[in-house]
Amino acid sequence: MSDDTRAPQQREIPPAAQRALAEADERRKAREAEIAKMPTELGGRDGPEPVRYGDWEKKGLAIDF
């Protein structure tokens, strides 16, 4: 029977993977800063952006496009 309570072994991340993680973090921060600069929408829809997720719901009817 194995002991599942022990911590997983930590492996060293290769330099290329570290660069990729740093670049992804920079892109994420830039995107968040861009979103923060956008004006708030007045009278917009609640929830996630329907165009991004492919569903549009209006007055109880859902339309996939």
Gaussian input, Z-matrix of N, CA and C with variables (Angstrom, degrees):
# hf/3-21g

backbone

0 1
 N
 C     1     B1
 C     2     B2     1     A1
 N     3     B3     2     A2     1     D1
 C     4     B4     3     A3     2     D2
 C     5     B5     4     A4     3     D3
 N     6     B6     5     A5     4     D4
 C     7     B7     6     A6     5     D5
 C     8     B8     7     A7     6     D6
 N     9     B9     8     A8     7     D7
 C    10    B10     9     A9     8     D8
 C    11    B11    10    A10     9     D9
 N    12    B12    11    A11    10    D10
 C    13    B13    12    A12    11    D11
 C    14    B14    13    A13    12    D12
 N    15    B15    14    A14    13    D13
 C    16    B16    15    A15    14    D14
 C    17    B17    16    A16    15    D15
 N    18    B18    17    A17    16    D16
 C    19    B19    18    A18    17    D17
 C    20    B20    19    A19    18    D18
 N    21    B21    20    A20    19    D19
 C    22    B22    21    A21    20    D20
 C    23    B23    22    A22    21    D21
 N    24    B24    23    A23    22    D22
 C    25    B25    24    A24    23    D23
 C    26    B26    25    A25    24    D24
 N    27    B27    26    A26    25    D25
 C    28    B28    27    A27    26    D26
 C    29    B29    28    A28    27    D27
 N    30    B30    29    A29    28    D28
 C    31    B31    30    A30    29    D29
 C    32    B32    31    A31    30    D30
 N    33    B33    32    A32    31    D31
 C    34    B34    33    A33    32    D32
 C    35    B35    34    A34    33    D33
 N    36    B36    35    A35    34    D34
 C    37    B37    36    A36    35    D35
 C    38    B38    37    A37    36    D36
 N    39    B39    38    A38    37    D37
 C    40    B40    39    A39    38    D38
 C    41    B41    40    A40    39    D39
 N    42    B42    41    A41    40    D40
 C    43    B43    42    A42    41    D41
 C    44    B44    43    A43    42    D42
 N    45    B45    44    A44    43    D43
 C    46    B46    45    A45    44    D44
 C    47    B47    46    A46    45    D45
 N    48    B48    47    A47    46    D46
 C    49    B49    48    A48    47    D47
 C    50    B50    49    A49    48    D48
 N    51    B51    50    A50    49    D49
 C    52    B52    51    A51    50    D50
 C    53    B53    52    A52    51    D51
 N    54    B54    53    A53    52    D52
 C    55    B55    54    A54    53    D53
 C    56    B56    55    A55    54    D54
 N    57    B57    56    A56    55    D55
 C    58    B58    57    A57    56    D56
 C    59    B59    58    A58    57    D57
 N    60    B60    59    A59    58    D58
 C    61    B61    60    A60    59    D59
 C    62    B62    61    A61    60    D60
 N    63    B63    62    A62    61    D61
 C    64    B64    63    A63    62    D62
 C    65    B65    64    A64    63    D63
 N    66    B66    65    A65    64    D64
 C    67    B67    66    A66    65    D65
 C    68    B68    67    A67    66    D66
 N    69    B69    68    A68    67    D67
 C    70    B70    69    A69    68    D68
 C    71    B71    70    A70    69    D69
 N    72    B72    71    A71    70    D70
 C    73    B73    72    A72    71    D71
 C    74    B74    73    A73    72    D72
 N    75    B75    74    A74    73    D73
 C    76    B76    75    A75    74    D74
 C    77    B77    76    A76    75    D75
 N    78    B78    77    A77    76    D76
 C    79    B79    78    A78    77    D77
 C    80    B80    79    A79    78    D78
 N    81    B81    80    A80    79    D79
 C    82    B82    81    A81    80    D80
 C    83    B83    82    A82    81    D81
 N    84    B84    83    A83    82    D82
 C    85    B85    84    A84    83    D83
 C    86    B86    85    A85    84    D84
 N    87    B87    86    A86    85    D85
 C    88    B88    87    A87    86    D86
 C    89    B89    88    A88    87    D87
 N    90    B90    89    A89    88    D88
 C    91    B91    90    A90    89    D89
 C    92    B92    91    A91    90    D90
 N    93    B93    92    A92    91    D91
 C    94    B94    93    A93    92    D92
 C    95    B95    94    A94    93    D93
 N    96    B96    95    A95    94    D94
 C    97    B97    96    A96    95    D95
 C    98    B98    97    A97    96    D96
 N    99    B99    98    A98    97    D97
 C   100   B100    99    A99    98    D98
 C   101   B101   100   A100    99    D99
 N   102   B102   101   A101   100   D100
 C   103   B103   102   A102   101   D101
 C   104   B104   103   A103   102   D102
 N   105   B105   104   A104   103   D103
 C   106   B106   105   A105   104   D104
 C   107   B107   106   A106   105   D105
 N   108   B108   107   A107   106   D106
 C   109   B109   108   A108   107   D107
 C   110   B110   109   A109   108   D108
 N   111   B111   110   A110   109   D109
 C   112   B112   111   A111   110   D110
 C   113   B113   112   A112   111   D111
 N   114   B114   113   A113   112   D112
 C   115   B115   114   A114   113   D113
 C   116   B116   115   A115   114   D114
 N   117   B117   116   A116   115   D115
 C   118   B118   117   A117   116   D116
 C   119   B119   118   A118   117   D117
 N   120   B120   119   A119   118   D118
 C   121   B121   120   A120   119   D119
 C   122   B122   121   A121   120   D120
 N   123   B123   122   A122   121   D121
 C   124   B124   123   A123   122   D122
 C   125   B125   124   A124   123   D123
 N   126   B126   125   A125   124   D124
 C   127   B127   126   A126   125   D125
 C   128   B128   127   A127   126   D126
 N   129   B129   128   A128   127   D127
 C   130   B130   129   A129   128   D128
 C   131   B131   130   A130   129   D129
 N   132   B132   131   A131   130   D130
 C   133   B133   132   A132   131   D131
 C   134   B134   133   A133   132   D132
 N   135   B135   134   A134   133   D133
 C   136   B136   135   A135   134   D134
 C   137   B137   136   A136   135   D135
 N   138   B138   137   A137   136   D136
 C   139   B139   138   A138   137   D137
 C   140   B140   139   A139   138   D138
 N   141   B141   140   A140   139   D139
 C   142   B142   141   A141   140   D140
 C   143   B143   142   A142   141   D141
 N   144   B144   143   A143   142   D142
 C   145   B145   144   A144   143   D143
 C   146   B146   145   A145   144   D144
 N   147   B147   146   A146   145   D145
 C   148   B148   147   A147   146   D146
 C   149   B149   148   A148   147   D147
 N   150   B150   149   A149   148   D148
 C   151   B151   150   A150   149   D149
 C   152   B152   151   A151   150   D150
 N   153   B153   152   A152   151   D151
 C   154   B154   153   A153   152   D152
 C   155   B155   154   A154   153   D153
 N   156   B156   155   A155   154   D154
 C   157   B157   156   A156   155   D155
 C   158   B158   157   A157   156   D156
 N   159   B159   158   A158   157   D157
 C   160   B160   159   A159   158   D158
 C   161   B161   160   A160   159   D159
 N   162   B162   161   A161   160   D160
 C   163   B163   162   A162   161   D161
 C   164   B164   163   A163   162   D162
 N   165   B165   164   A164   163   D163
 C   166   B166   165   A165   164   D164
 C   167   B167   166   A166   165   D165
 N   168   B168   167   A167   166   D166
 C   169   B169   168   A168   167   D167
 C   170   B170   169   A169   168   D168
 N   171   B171   170   A170   169   D169
 C   172   B172   171   A171   170   D170
 C   173   B173   172   A172   171   D171
 N   174   B174   173   A173   172   D172
 C   175   B175   174   A174   173   D173
 C   176   B176   175   A175   174   D174
 N   177   B177   176   A176   175   D175
 C   178   B178   177   A177   176   D176
 C   179   B179   178   A178   177   D177
 N   180   B180   179   A179   178   D178
 C   181   B181   180   A180   179   D179
 C   182   B182   181   A181   180   D180
 N   183   B183   182   A182   181   D181
 C   184   B184   183   A183   182   D182
 C   185   B185   184   A184   183   D183
 N   186   B186   185   A185   184   D184
 C   187   B187   186   A186   185   D185
 C   188   B188   187   A187   186   D186
 N   189   B189   188   A188   187   D187
 C   190   B190   189   A189   188   D188
 C   191   B191   190   A190   189   D189
 N   192   B192   191   A191   190   D190
 C   193   B193   192   A192   191   D191
 C   194   B194   193   A193   192   D192

   B1=1.4510
   B2=1.5311
   B3=1.3271
   B4=1.4619
   B5=1.5228
   B6=1.3231
   B7=1.4602
   B8=1.5262
   B9=1.3434
   B10=1.4578
   B11=1.5231
   B12=1.3310
   B13=1.4549
   B14=1.5214
   B15=1.3194
   B16=1.4687
   B17=1.5240
   B18=1.3121
   B19=1.4590
   B20=1.5245
   B21=1.3441
   B22=1.4660
   B23=1.5221
   B24=1.3119
   B25=1.4578
   B26=1.5201
   B27=1.3198
   B28=1.4576
   B29=1.5191
   B30=1.3341
   B31=1.4553
   B32=1.5152
   B33=1.3011
   B34=1.4531
   B35=1.5230
   B36=1.3170
   B37=1.4567
   B38=1.5292
   B39=1.3364
   B40=1.4693
   B41=1.5289
   B42=1.3376
   B43=1.4702
   B44=1.5321
   B45=1.3298
   B46=1.4659
   B47=1.5287
   B48=1.3102
   B49=1.4653
   B50=1.5241
   B51=1.3204
   B52=1.4685
   B53=1.5233
   B54=1.3500
   B55=1.4652
   B56=1.5172
   B57=1.3320
   B58=1.4663
   B59=1.5243
   B60=1.3230
   B61=1.4598
   B62=1.5269
   B63=1.3255
   B64=1.4668
   B65=1.5276
   B66=1.3470
   B67=1.4582
   B68=1.5272
   B69=1.3180
   B70=1.4670
   B71=1.5279
   B72=1.3297
   B73=1.4582
   B74=1.5296
   B75=1.3394
   B76=1.4683
   B77=1.5292
   B78=1.3511
   B79=1.4709
   B80=1.5163
   B81=1.3307
   B82=1.4642
   B83=1.5215
   B84=1.3331
   B85=1.4638
   B86=1.5240
   B87=1.3364
   B88=1.4639
   B89=1.5272
   B90=1.3362
   B91=1.4612
   B92=1.5230
   B93=1.3307
   B94=1.4625
   B95=1.5258
   B96=1.3350
   B97=1.4688
   B98=1.5196
   B99=1.3434
   B100=1.4567
   B101=1.5199
   B102=1.3108
   B103=1.4645
   B104=1.5255
   B105=1.3284
   B106=1.4683
   B107=1.5301
   B108=1.3464
   B109=1.4590
   B110=1.5224
   B111=1.3377
   B112=1.4623
   B113=1.5238
   B114=1.3242
   B115=1.4691
   B116=1.5286
   B117=1.3209
   B118=1.4530
   B119=1.5238
   B120=1.3133
   B121=1.4509
   B122=1.5219
   B123=1.2993
   B124=1.4545
   B125=1.5271
   B126=1.3123
   B127=1.4622
   B128=1.5090
   B129=1.3186
   B130=1.4617
   B131=1.5158
   B132=1.3056
   B133=1.4521
   B134=1.5248
   B135=1.3275
   B136=1.4565
   B137=1.5271
   B138=1.3172
   B139=1.4584
   B140=1.5108
   B141=1.3400
   B142=1.4638
   B143=1.5267
   B144=1.3030
   B145=1.4570
   B146=1.5287
   B147=1.3358
   B148=1.4567
   B149=1.5264
   B150=1.3165
   B151=1.4554
   B152=1.5233
   B153=1.3083
   B154=1.4614
   B155=1.5180
   B156=1.3206
   B157=1.4550
   B158=1.5220
   B159=1.3204
   B160=1.4517
   B161=1.5192
   B162=1.3009
   B163=1.4588
   B164=1.5237
   B165=1.3030
   B166=1.4448
   B167=1.5100
   B168=1.3013
   B169=1.4560
   B170=1.5163
   B171=1.3342
   B172=1.4525
   B173=1.5221
   B174=1.3014
   B175=1.4681
   B176=1.5347
   B177=1.3191
   B178=1.4582
   B179=1.5085
   B180=1.3243
   B181=1.4545
   B182=1.5249
   B183=1.3250
   B184=1.4621
   B185=1.5214
   B186=1.3123
   B187=1.4479
   B188=1.5278
   B189=1.3252
   B190=1.4661
   B191=1.5213
   B192=1.3125
   B193=1.4525
   B194=1.4934
   A1=108.16
   A2=116.56
   A3=119.60
   A4=110.11
   A5=114.10
   A6=120.52
   A7=108.76
   A8=118.63
   A9=123.09
   A10=112.78
   A11=118.48
   A12=120.81
   A13=112.55
   A14=118.28
   A15=119.23
   A16=110.40
   A17=115.64
   A18=122.02
   A19=110.04
   A20=117.83
   A21=119.66
   A22=110.13
   A23=115.47
   A24=120.22
   A25=109.66
   A26=116.12
   A27=121.79
   A28=108.73
   A29=116.45
   A30=120.76
   A31=109.13
   A32=115.52
   A33=120.17
   A34=108.66
   A35=116.08
   A36=121.51
   A37=108.16
   A38=117.13
   A39=120.02
   A40=111.27
   A41=117.31
   A42=120.82
   A43=113.49
   A44=117.81
   A45=120.30
   A46=110.10
   A47=117.57
   A48=121.16
   A49=110.08
   A50=117.33
   A51=120.23
   A52=110.45
   A53=116.89
   A54=120.31
   A55=110.96
   A56=116.52
   A57=120.35
   A58=110.68
   A59=117.22
   A60=120.31
   A61=111.19
   A62=117.03
   A63=120.78
   A64=110.50
   A65=116.98
   A66=120.42
   A67=111.01
   A68=117.22
   A69=120.94
   A70=110.28
   A71=116.70
   A72=120.34
   A73=110.97
   A74=116.75
   A75=120.77
   A76=110.61
   A77=116.60
   A78=119.74
   A79=111.17
   A80=117.05
   A81=121.54
   A82=110.49
   A83=116.79
   A84=120.68
   A85=110.95
   A86=117.83
   A87=121.34
   A88=110.18
   A89=117.15
   A90=120.54
   A91=110.53
   A92=117.37
   A93=120.67
   A94=111.21
   A95=117.19
   A96=120.58
   A97=110.28
   A98=117.30
   A99=121.72
   A100=110.90
   A101=116.40
   A102=121.44
   A103=110.19
   A104=116.98
   A105=120.60
   A106=111.21
   A107=117.98
   A108=121.69
   A109=112.70
   A110=116.98
   A111=120.63
   A112=110.32
   A113=117.04
   A114=119.54
   A115=110.13
   A116=116.23
   A117=119.37
   A118=109.15
   A119=115.09
   A120=120.85
   A121=109.59
   A122=116.81
   A123=122.08
   A124=108.68
   A125=116.10
   A126=120.45
   A127=113.97
   A128=118.15
   A129=121.24
   A130=112.17
   A131=115.99
   A132=122.27
   A133=110.06
   A134=115.89
   A135=121.43
   A136=109.42
   A137=116.08
   A138=120.89
   A139=112.57
   A140=115.47
   A141=119.84
   A142=112.02
   A143=115.35
   A144=121.95
   A145=110.11
   A146=119.39
   A147=120.93
   A148=113.53
   A149=118.20
   A150=120.11
   A151=109.93
   A152=117.21
   A153=120.99
   A154=111.54
   A155=117.46
   A156=120.61
   A157=112.78
   A158=118.90
   A159=122.02
   A160=115.39
   A161=119.84
   A162=122.09
   A163=108.69
   A164=115.69
   A165=120.70
   A166=107.26
   A167=116.76
   A168=121.31
   A169=107.55
   A170=116.07
   A171=120.59
   A172=107.90
   A173=115.18
   A174=122.49
   A175=111.63
   A176=116.67
   A177=121.06
   A178=114.94
   A179=118.96
   A180=121.69
   A181=109.33
   A182=116.21
   A183=120.84
   A184=108.74
   A185=116.05
   A186=121.51
   A187=107.25
   A188=116.58
   A189=121.60
   A190=108.28
   A191=115.59
   A192=118.27
   A193=109.67
   D1=131.23
   D2=-177.56
   D3=-89.25
   D4=155.92
   D5=179.54
   D6=-97.24
   D7=105.16
   D8=-177.03
   D9=-84.02
   D10=-0.92
   D11=-177.53
   D12=-84.22
   D13=-10.54
   D14=-178.74
   D15=-78.09
   D16=151.57
   D17=-177.11
   D18=-73.81
   D19=145.65
   D20=176.86
   D21=-67.05
   D22=150.12
   D23=-179.70
   D24=-70.75
   D25=138.04
   D26=178.79
   D27=-87.47
   D28=127.66
   D29=177.34
   D30=-106.59
   D31=150.98
   D32=177.67
   D33=-76.95
   D34=134.60
   D35=-178.79
   D36=-86.04
   D37=132.36
   D38=178.99
   D39=-62.10
   D40=154.20
   D41=-178.81
   D42=-56.79
   D43=-38.18
   D44=179.97
   D45=-63.90
   D46=-39.19
   D47=179.00
   D48=-68.82
   D49=-37.03
   D50=177.68
   D51=-64.19
   D52=-41.46
   D53=177.58
   D54=-63.82
   D55=-41.45
   D56=179.83
   D57=-63.80
   D58=-41.22
   D59=178.13
   D60=-65.20
   D61=-39.74
   D62=179.16
   D63=-66.09
   D64=-41.79
   D65=178.55
   D66=-64.49
   D67=-40.74
   D68=179.07
   D69=-64.47
   D70=-39.03
   D71=178.28
   D72=-64.94
   D73=-40.48
   D74=177.79
   D75=-63.45
   D76=-43.94
   D77=178.79
   D78=-62.98
   D79=-40.11
   D80=179.70
   D81=-63.28
   D82=-44.04
   D83=179.08
   D84=-65.55
   D85=-39.82
   D86=178.96
   D87=-64.75
   D88=-41.47
   D89=179.44
   D90=-64.96
   D91=-42.31
   D92=178.76
   D93=-63.93
   D94=-38.65
   D95=178.25
   D96=-67.13
   D97=-37.33
   D98=178.04
   D99=-64.61
   D100=-42.64
   D101=179.71
   D102=-65.98
   D103=-38.30
   D104=-179.59
   D105=-65.76
   D106=-28.95
   D107=-179.60
   D108=-76.53
   D109=-21.86
   D110=-176.24
   D111=-68.50
   D112=142.31
   D113=177.78
   D114=-69.23
   D115=152.52
   D116=178.75
   D117=-75.76
   D118=144.73
   D119=-178.49
   D120=-84.20
   D121=131.81
   D122=178.30
   D123=-97.87
   D124=125.46
   D125=179.08
   D126=75.05
   D127=18.45
   D128=-179.60
   D129=-79.61
   D130=179.14
   D131=-178.89
   D132=-80.36
   D133=151.66
   D134=175.81
   D135=-85.34
   D136=156.71
   D137=174.66
   D138=85.59
   D139=-168.47
   D140=-177.13
   D141=-67.71
   D142=156.19
   D143=-179.41
   D144=-61.75
   D145=118.88
   D146=-175.13
   D147=-65.59
   D148=-32.80
   D149=-179.27
   D150=-67.36
   D151=-36.81
   D152=-179.16
   D153=-67.77
   D154=-38.03
   D155=-175.24
   D156=-97.07
   D157=-0.96
   D158=172.05
   D159=80.98
   D160=6.21
   D161=178.63
   D162=-122.16
   D163=143.84
   D164=175.82
   D165=-130.10
   D166=128.33
   D167=-177.97
   D168=-125.19
   D169=125.81
   D170=178.23
   D171=-144.47
   D172=126.00
   D173=-179.57
   D174=55.12
   D175=39.69
   D176=174.91
   D177=84.74
   D178=-2.74
   D179=178.95
   D180=-103.40
   D181=129.80
   D182=178.36
   D183=-103.76
   D184=132.95
   D185=-179.01
   D186=-125.50
   D187=126.70
   D188=173.88
   D189=-95.75
   D190=135.97
   D191=177.03
   D192=-143.22

